[in-house]
Amino acid sequence: MYKRILVPFDGSAPANRGVDEAARLAKMMGSQIRLLYVIDQAPLLKLDRKIELSIESLRHMREGGLAILYAAAARIQNQGLSVSTVLATNVTLRLADQVLEHAKDWQADLLVLGTQSHQRIPRKLLGSDADEIIRAADIPILFVRGSLECALEAPKVAPMLYEEHA
């Protein structure tokens, strides 16, 4: 049913649960998985207009994002599944727009998102990016709930440059 499963991934415990569920589905359906890590620089730029991201800062964010992606991809590959990774940074697009654009370009059949809520989340608390994805996605979205412990863990953050790694 689902041949291409896109998993936007930030390295957090809830996102890892989303990866695990995507792997379970891929194993049942013979699907390809793509992990997408988006370095969202917009919050940094809103904090202080004087912030300048140096080449060195971008390199560190890229390296951190790749490490997070590769660790998750290795878990999937160890199960004998097909996985690719994408590290994406585009300062002109919001995080949600990058996810939606990549889903369209890669022709994803399903988005799998780990959520930090142990119980139902009022829509207004999802955040503008998640809300935008929900409203604009033209493919099914599977939300995978994390445990209460997951809700307390902060995501691992690193900015990204768009690169595809198979």
C-alpha positions in Angstrom: 0.0 0.0 0.0 2.7 2.5 1.0 5.8 2.3 -1.2 7.6 5.5 0.0 7.4 6.5 3.6 8.9 9.9 4.5 9.9 10.4 8.1 10.8 14.0 9.1 13.2 13.4 11.9 14.9 15.5 14.6 16.6 12.8 16.7 14.2 13.1 19.6 12.7 10.1 21.4 9.2 10.7 19.8 10.8 11.0 16.4 12.7 7.7 17.0 9.4 6.1 17.8 8.2 7.4 14.4 11.2 5.8 12.8 10.5 2.5 14.5 6.9 2.5 13.3 7.9 3.5 9.8 10.4 0.5 9.8 7.6 -1.8 11.0 5.3 -0.7 8.2 8.1 -0.9 5.6 8.9 -4.4 6.7 5.2 -5.4 6.2 4.8 -3.6 2.9 8.2 -3.7 1.3 8.4 0.1 1.4 11.3 2.5 1.1 12.0 4.8 4.0 13.4 8.3 3.7 14.6 10.1 6.8 14.4 13.9 6.4 16.3 16.2 8.8 15.5 19.8 8.4 17.7 22.4 10.0 15.2 25.1 10.8 17.2 28.4 11.1 14.1 30.6 11.4 13.9 30.5 15.2 17.5 31.5 15.5 17.0 34.4 13.1 14.0 35.6 15.0 15.8 35.7 18.3 18.2 38.5 17.3 18.5 40.2 14.0 22.3 40.5 14.6 22.9 36.7 14.7 25.1 35.7 11.9 25.6 32.0 11.2 29.2 31.5 10.5 30.5 28.9 8.1 31.9 27.1 11.1 28.4 27.1 12.8 26.8 25.7 9.7 29.4 23.0 9.5 28.7 21.9 13.0 25.0 21.9 12.5 25.4 19.9 9.3 27.7 17.4 11.0 25.3 17.1 13.9 22.3 16.5 11.5 24.2 13.9 9.6 25.2 12.0 12.7 21.6 11.9 13.8 20.4 10.8 10.4 23.1 8.1 10.0 22.4 6.6 13.4 18.7 6.2 12.6 19.4 5.0 9.1 21.8 2.3 10.5 19.0 1.0 12.8 16.7 0.7 9.8 19.4 -0.9 7.6 20.2 -3.4 10.3 16.6 -4.7 9.9 17.3 -5.3 6.2 15.2 -2.4 5.0 15.8 0.2 2.3 16.5 3.7 3.7 17.9 6.9 2.4 18.6 10.2 4.2 18.2 13.8 3.3 19.8 16.7 5.2 18.0 20.0 4.3 18.4 23.6 5.1 16.8 26.4 3.2 16.6 29.7 5.0 13.9 30.9 2.6 11.4 28.1 3.4 9.8 27.3 6.7 10.3 23.8 8.1 6.8 22.7 7.2 7.3 23.9 3.6 10.5 22.0 3.3 8.8 18.8 4.5 5.8 19.2 2.2 8.1 20.1 -0.8 10.3 17.1 -0.2 7.2 14.8 0.2 6.0 16.0 -3.2 9.3 15.8 -4.9 10.1 12.3 -3.6 6.5 11.2 -4.3 6.0 10.0 -0.7 2.9 7.9 -0.1 2.9 8.5 3.7 4.3 10.9 6.3 5.2 9.5 9.7 5.6 12.0 12.5 6.5 11.3 16.0 4.6 13.4 18.5 5.6 14.3 22.0 2.1 13.9 23.4 1.1 10.9 25.5 -2.5 11.9 25.1 -4.5 13.8 22.6 -3.1 17.2 21.7 -5.3 20.2 21.1 -4.6 21.3 17.6 -3.5 24.8 18.7 -0.6 23.2 20.7 0.8 21.3 17.8 2.8 24.3 16.6 2.6 26.2 13.4 4.8 23.8 11.4 2.8 20.6 12.4 -0.4 22.5 11.8 0.7 23.6 8.4 1.7 20.1 7.5 -1.7 18.7 8.6 -3.6 21.4 6.6 -1.5 21.2 3.4 -0.4 17.6 3.0 -2.1 15.7 0.3 -1.0 12.3 1.5 -1.8 10.4 4.7 0.0 11.3 7.9 0.6 8.8 10.7 1.2 10.4 14.1 3.1 8.1 16.5 2.7 9.0 20.1 5.7 9.0 22.4 5.7 8.0 26.0 5.5 10.5 28.8 9.3 10.3 29.1 9.5 11.2 25.4 7.5 14.4 26.0 10.2 15.5 28.4 13.1 15.0 26.1 14.2 17.9 23.9 15.0 17.2 20.2 18.5 17.1 19.0 18.9 20.1 16.8 21.3 20.8 14.0 20.9 23.0 10.9 21.2 21.4 7.4 22.3 21.9 3.9 20.2 20.1 1.3 22.1 16.9 0.4 20.8 13.5 -0.5 22.6 10.4 0.9 21.5 7.0 -0.3 
